[in-house]
């Protein structure tokens, strides 16, 4: 039986030296062990020769990978590579490791790809490799469960003509370990319409989110963007909180 053609997930960070390299090598190793027809590569959005990065990739990242039993001499010894349009076109899925850091870079250089990129929230600092491992394993689990292909996006319909429905927009941080969410609530719409609206807002903001207890939660402080998008969709928006 012919081997299935593998799809490619492309991980992005700034220097292609630490976070994206770790994600690339770990994902490829786990995917191979699990028989998943996916492979990974990685690129940098803003490689800076003066950054102080020395050698092909972070020694810390290599040591943690080796501790996990992951060894890939070819991937670990190549030098960092800058992202090109060809890389984006060749990938089946693109993930940038930190939205706040990488979204402006994407918009500045590859604006047409902004809505096609999934953004995680992993900062460039010591100690984040276990978090990347957790996100990579969750990604593999979703793929094994058939969730690797994003469903067709069903755009939310504008409200019916007449009085504009009210949507309240706020932000919550308490109890979320510093990772706040933007909330949209007090919407007088059906559950299906709420789900469609959440999907639309997530797509337009380029981030994740969920519907919980009759309200929408969007990752990060997206208040300005969400207010603008809701108004475009015909909602009357009231900001709540600071």
Sine and cosine of phi, psi and omega as CSV:
sin_phi,cos_phi,sin_psi,cos_psi,sin_omega,cos_omega
0.00,0.00,0.73,-0.68,-0.02,-1.00
-0.92,0.38,0.60,-0.80,0.01,-1.00
-0.95,0.32,0.67,-0.74,0.02,-1.00
-0.92,0.39,0.64,-0.77,0.05,-1.00
-0.91,0.40,0.76,-0.65,-0.04,-1.00
-0.99,0.14,0.59,-0.81,0.13,-0.99
-1.00,-0.03,0.26,-0.97,-0.10,-1.00
-0.84,-0.55,0.75,-0.66,0.18,-0.98
-0.96,-0.26,0.77,-0.64,-0.04,-1.00
-0.96,-0.29,0.88,-0.48,0.03,-1.00
-0.99,-0.11,0.69,-0.73,-0.02,-1.00
-0.85,-0.52,0.67,-0.75,0.24,-0.97
-0.63,-0.78,-0.27,-0.96,-0.07,-1.00
-0.99,0.16,-0.82,0.57,-0.12,-0.99
-0.99,-0.16,-0.09,1.00,-0.07,-1.00
0.79,0.61,0.67,0.74,-0.10,-0.99
-0.80,-0.60,-0.46,0.89,-0.14,-0.99
-0.78,-0.63,-0.97,0.24,-0.13,-0.99
-0.93,0.38,-0.81,0.59,-0.08,-1.00
-0.93,0.38,-0.54,0.84,0.01,-1.00
-0.93,0.37,-0.67,0.74,0.04,-1.00
-0.88,0.48,-0.72,0.69,-0.01,-1.00
-0.89,0.46,-0.69,0.72,0.00,-1.00
-0.85,0.52,-0.79,0.61,-0.11,-0.99
-0.94,0.35,-0.65,0.76,0.02,-1.00
-0.91,0.42,-0.72,0.69,-0.01,-1.00
-0.86,0.51,-0.74,0.67,-0.04,-1.00
-0.87,0.50,-0.65,0.76,0.01,-1.00
-0.91,0.42,-0.74,0.67,-0.03,-1.00
-0.92,0.39,-0.67,0.75,0.00,-1.00
-0.87,0.49,-0.65,0.76,0.03,-1.00
-0.90,0.44,-0.71,0.70,0.00,-1.00
-0.90,0.44,-0.54,0.84,-0.05,-1.00
-1.00,0.00,-0.02,1.00,0.00,-1.00
0.94,0.33,0.44,0.90,-0.03,-1.00
-1.00,0.08,0.79,-0.62,-0.06,-1.00
-0.98,0.22,0.77,0.64,0.03,-1.00
-0.74,-0.67,0.47,-0.88,0.12,-0.99
-0.70,-0.72,0.19,-0.98,-0.05,-1.00
-0.79,-0.62,0.43,-0.90,0.19,-0.98
-0.62,-0.78,0.09,-1.00,-0.02,-1.00
-0.49,-0.87,0.42,-0.91,-0.01,-1.00
-0.54,-0.84,0.24,-0.97,0.01,-1.00
-0.94,-0.33,0.63,-0.78,0.00,-1.00
-1.00,-0.01,-0.30,0.95,-0.05,-1.00
-0.42,-0.91,0.85,0.53,-0.02,-1.00
-0.91,0.42,0.80,-0.61,-0.06,-1.00
-0.82,-0.57,0.93,-0.38,0.00,-1.00
-0.85,0.53,-0.39,0.92,-0.03,-1.00
-1.00,-0.03,0.17,0.99,-0.08,-1.00
-0.95,0.30,-0.33,0.94,-0.04,-1.00
0.99,-0.11,-0.11,0.99,0.07,-1.00
-0.90,0.43,0.74,-0.67,-0.08,-1.00
-0.87,-0.50,0.82,-0.57,0.05,-1.00
1.00,0.05,-0.16,-0.99,-0.09,-1.00
-0.92,0.40,-0.69,0.72,-0.01,-1.00
-0.40,-0.92,0.21,-0.98,-0.05,-1.00
-0.85,0.53,0.76,-0.65,0.05,-1.00
-0.89,0.45,-0.62,0.78,0.03,-1.00
-0.87,0.49,-0.70,0.71,0.01,-1.00
-0.88,0.47,-0.66,0.75,0.02,-1.00
-0.90,0.44,-0.68,0.73,-0.02,-1.00
-0.90,0.43,-0.66,0.75,0.01,-1.00
-0.92,0.40,-0.65,0.76,0.04,-1.00
-0.87,0.49,-0.68,0.73,0.01,-1.00
-0.91,0.42,-0.59,0.81,0.08,-1.00
-0.88,0.48,-0.57,0.82,0.03,-1.00
-0.99,0.15,0.01,1.00,0.00,-1.00
0.99,0.15,0.33,0.94,-0.03,-1.00
-0.97,-0.25,0.85,-0.52,0.04,-1.00
-0.71,-0.70,0.79,-0.61,0.02,-1.00
-0.53,-0.85,1.00,0.01,-0.13,-0.99
-0.85,0.53,-0.67,0.74,-0.04,-1.00
-0.90,0.44,-0.73,0.69,-0.03,-1.00
-0.94,0.35,-0.54,0.84,-0.06,-1.00
-0.98,0.18,-0.30,0.95,-0.09,-1.00
-0.96,-0.29,-0.06,1.00,0.06,-1.00
-0.98,0.22,0.47,-0.88,0.02,-1.00
-0.98,0.19,0.36,-0.93,0.05,-1.00
-0.84,0.54,0.56,-0.83,-0.05,-1.00
-0.80,-0.60,0.70,-0.71,0.02,-1.00
-0.98,0.19,0.56,-0.83,-0.01,-1.00
-0.93,0.36,0.66,-0.75,0.10,-0.99
-0.80,-0.60,0.24,-0.97,0.05,-1.00
-0.88,0.48,-0.58,0.82,0.02,-1.00
-0.87,0.49,-0.63,0.78,0.03,-1.00
-0.88,0.47,-0.69,0.72,-0.01,-1.00
-0.91,0.41,-0.68,0.74,-0.02,-1.00
-0.92,0.39,-0.47,0.88,-0.03,-1.00
-0.99,0.11,-0.27,0.96,-0.08,-1.00
-1.00,0.05,0.53,-0.85,0.07,-1.00
-1.00,-0.06,-0.35,0.94,0.03,-1.00
-0.46,-0.89,0.67,-0.74,-0.04,-1.00
-0.81,-0.59,0.76,-0.65,-0.02,-1.00
-0.78,-0.62,0.84,-0.55,0.11,-0.99
-0.99,-0.15,0.69,-0.72,-0.20,-0.98
-0.96,0.26,-0.40,0.92,-0.04,-1.00
-0.58,-0.82,0.94,-0.35,-0.09,-1.00
-0.86,0.52,-0.77,0.63,-0.07,-1.00
-0.86,0.51,-0.56,0.83,-0.04,-1.00
-1.00,0.10,-0.65,0.76,-0.19,-0.98
-0.99,-0.15,-0.40,0.92,0.00,-1.00
-0.86,0.51,-0.71,0.71,0.03,-1.00
-0.87,0.48,-0.57,0.82,0.02,-1.00
-0.92,0.39,-0.66,0.75,0.03,-1.00
-0.90,0.44,-0.73,0.69,-0.03,-1.00
-0.90,0.44,-0.54,0.84,-0.02,-1.00
-0.97,0.26,-0.56,0.83,-0.14,-0.99
-0.89,-0.45,-0.39,0.92,-0.03,-1.00
-0.63,-0.77,0.80,0.60,-0.15,-0.99
-0.84,0.55,-0.58,0.82,-0.04,-1.00
-0.93,0.36,-0.22,0.98,-0.01,-1.00
-0.99,-0.16,-0.04,1.00,-0.14,-0.99
-0.82,0.57,-0.75,0.67,-0.07,-1.00
-0.97,0.23,-0.11,0.99,0.00,-1.00
-0.99,-0.13,0.01,1.00,-0.05,-1.00
-0.96,-0.28,0.72,-0.70,0.09,-1.00
-1.00,0.01,0.77,-0.64,-0.02,-1.00
-0.96,-0.29,0.79,-0.61,0.15,-0.99
-1.00,-0.10,-0.10,-1.00,-0.09,-1.00
-0.72,-0.69,0.86,0.50,-0.06,-1.00
-0.90,-0.44,0.93,-0.36,-0.07,-1.00
-0.96,0.26,0.35,-0.94,0.02,-1.00
-1.00,0.04,1.00,0.07,0.00,-1.00
-0.43,-0.90,0.30,-0.95,0.01,-1.00
-0.87,0.49,0.52,-0.85,0.12,-0.99
1.00,0.05,0.09,1.00,-0.05,-1.00
-1.00,-0.04,-0.12,0.99,-0.06,-1.00
-0.88,0.48,-0.62,0.78,0.09,-1.00
-0.87,0.49,-0.55,0.84,0.04,-1.00
-0.93,0.37,-0.65,0.76,0.07,-1.00
-0.89,0.45,-0.67,0.74,0.04,-1.00
-0.85,0.53,-0.69,0.72,0.00,-1.00
-0.88,0.47,-0.70,0.72,-0.01,-1.00
-0.92,0.39,-0.65,0.76,0.02,-1.00
-0.90,0.43,-0.68,0.73,0.01,-1.00
-0.91,0.41,-0.60,0.80,0.05,-1.00
-0.91,0.41,-0.63,0.78,0.04,-1.00
-0.89,0.45,-0.71,0.70,0.03,-1.00
-0.88,0.48,-0.67,0.74,0.02,-1.00
-0.87,0.49,-0.66,0.75,0.02,-1.00
-0.91,0.42,-0.63,0.77,0.01,-1.00
-0.92,0.39,-0.66,0.75,0.03,-1.00
-0.90,0.43,-0.48,0.88,0.02,-1.00
-1.00,0.07,0.09,1.00,0.03,-1.00
1.00,0.03,0.17,0.99,-0.07,-1.00
-0.99,-0.12,0.30,0.95,-0.04,-1.00
-0.98,0.19,-0.37,0.93,0.04,-1.00
-1.00,-0.07,0.90,-0.44,0.01,-1.00
-0.89,0.45,0.69,-0.72,-0.02,-1.00
-0.93,0.37,0.41,-0.91,0.06,-1.00
-0.83,0.56,0.70,-0.71,-0.04,-1.00
-0.99,0.17,0.83,-0.56,0.05,-1.00
-0.98,-0.19,0.96,-0.29,-0.07,-1.00
-0.92,0.39,0.63,-0.78,0.06,-1.00
-0.91,0.42,0.65,-0.76,0.03,-1.00
-0.99,0.14,0.61,-0.80,0.09,-1.00
-0.88,0.48,0.50,-0.87,0.04,-1.00
-0.87,0.50,0.41,-0.91,0.02,-1.00
-0.89,0.46,0.49,-0.87,0.01,-1.00
-0.82,0.57,0.53,-0.85,-0.04,-1.00
0.77,-0.64,-0.46,-0.89,0.00,-1.00
-0.91,0.41,0.73,-0.69,-0.02,-1.00
-0.94,0.35,0.77,-0.64,0.06,-1.00
-0.93,0.36,0.47,-0.89,-0.04,-1.00
-1.00,-0.04,0.66,-0.75,0.13,-0.99
-0.76,-0.65,0.80,-0.59,0.06,-1.00
-1.00,-0.10,0.67,-0.75,-0.03,-1.00
-0.83,-0.56,0.80,-0.60,0.02,-1.00
-0.62,-0.79,-0.16,-0.99,0.01,-1.00
-0.64,-0.77,0.62,-0.78,0.03,-1.00
-0.79,-0.61,0.69,-0.72,0.05,-1.00
-0.82,-0.57,-0.57,0.82,-0.10,-1.00
-0.82,0.58,0.75,-0.66,0.06,-1.00
0.98,0.22,0.19,0.98,-0.05,-1.00
-0.88,-0.48,0.34,0.94,0.06,-1.00
0.81,0.58,0.64,0.77,0.05,-1.00
0.99,0.12,-0.13,0.99,-0.02,-1.00
-0.99,-0.14,1.00,0.01,-0.06,-1.00
-0.96,0.30,0.26,-0.96,0.08,-1.00
-0.77,-0.64,0.47,-0.88,0.14,-0.99
-1.00,-0.08,0.74,-0.67,-0.07,-1.00
-0.93,-0.38,0.59,-0.81,0.11,-0.99
-0.84,-0.55,0.86,-0.51,-0.14,-0.99
-0.55,-0.83,0.04,-1.00,-0.05,-1.00
0.86,0.50,0.54,0.84,0.04,-1.00
-1.00,0.06,0.82,-0.58,0.00,-1.00
-1.00,-0.05,0.90,0.43,0.00,-1.00
-0.72,-0.69,0.24,-0.97,-0.04,-1.00
-0.94,0.34,0.26,-0.97,0.01,-1.00
-0.88,0.48,-0.67,0.74,-0.01,-1.00
-0.91,0.42,-0.65,0.76,0.04,-1.00
-0.91,0.41,-0.57,0.82,0.04,-1.00
-0.90,0.43,-0.68,0.73,0.02,-1.00
-0.90,0.44,-0.67,0.74,0.02,-1.00
-0.90,0.44,-0.66,0.75,0.01,-1.00
-0.90,0.43,-0.67,0.74,0.02,-1.00
-0.87,0.49,-0.68,0.73,0.01,-1.00
-0.88,0.47,-0.69,0.73,0.00,-1.00
-0.90,0.44,-0.72,0.70,-0.02,-1.00
-0.90,0.43,-0.67,0.74,0.02,-1.00
-0.87,0.50,-0.69,0.72,0.00,-1.00
-0.90,0.44,-0.71,0.71,-0.06,-1.00
-0.95,0.32,-0.44,0.90,0.04,-1.00
-1.00,-0.01,-0.22,0.98,0.01,-1.00
0.91,0.41,0.61,0.79,-0.02,-1.00
-0.53,-0.85,0.02,-1.00,-0.02,-1.00
-1.00,-0.03,0.10,-0.99,0.01,-1.00
0.09,-1.00,-0.02,-1.00,-0.03,-1.00
-0.43,-0.91,0.24,-0.97,0.13,-0.99
-0.95,-0.32,0.83,-0.56,-0.08,-1.00
-0.60,-0.80,0.82,-0.57,0.06,-1.00
0.82,0.57,0.66,0.75,0.08,-1.00
0.98,0.21,0.24,0.97,0.04,-1.00
-0.67,-0.74,0.30,-0.95,-0.02,-1.00
-0.98,-0.22,0.72,-0.69,0.07,-1.00
-0.88,-0.48,0.82,-0.57,-0.01,-1.00
-0.90,-0.44,0.73,-0.68,-0.06,-1.00
-0.89,0.46,0.69,-0.72,0.10,-1.00
1.00,0.09,0.06,-1.00,0.04,-1.00
-1.00,0.04,1.00,-0.06,-0.07,-1.00
-0.92,-0.39,0.37,0.93,-0.16,-0.99
-0.84,0.54,-0.75,0.66,-0.04,-1.00
-0.88,0.47,-0.71,0.70,-0.01,-1.00
-0.90,0.43,-0.68,0.73,-0.05,-1.00
-0.93,0.37,-0.65,0.76,0.05,-1.00
-0.85,0.53,-0.71,0.71,-0.01,-1.00
-0.89,0.45,-0.68,0.74,-0.03,-1.00
-0.93,0.37,-0.64,0.77,0.03,-1.00
-0.90,0.44,-0.65,0.76,0.02,-1.00
-0.91,0.41,-0.60,0.80,0.07,-1.00
-0.88,0.47,-0.56,0.83,-0.03,-1.00
-0.99,0.14,-0.05,1.00,0.09,-1.00
0.99,-0.13,0.30,0.95,0.02,-1.00
-1.00,-0.07,0.50,-0.87,0.20,-0.98
-1.00,0.03,0.81,-0.58,-0.15,-0.99
-0.92,-0.40,0.72,-0.69,0.08,-1.00
-0.85,-0.52,0.84,-0.54,0.03,-1.00
-0.99,0.15,0.67,-0.74,-0.02,-1.00
-0.84,-0.55,0.75,-0.66,0.01,-1.00
1.00,0.05,-0.17,-0.99,-0.08,-1.00
-0.98,0.19,0.00,0.00,0.00,0.00
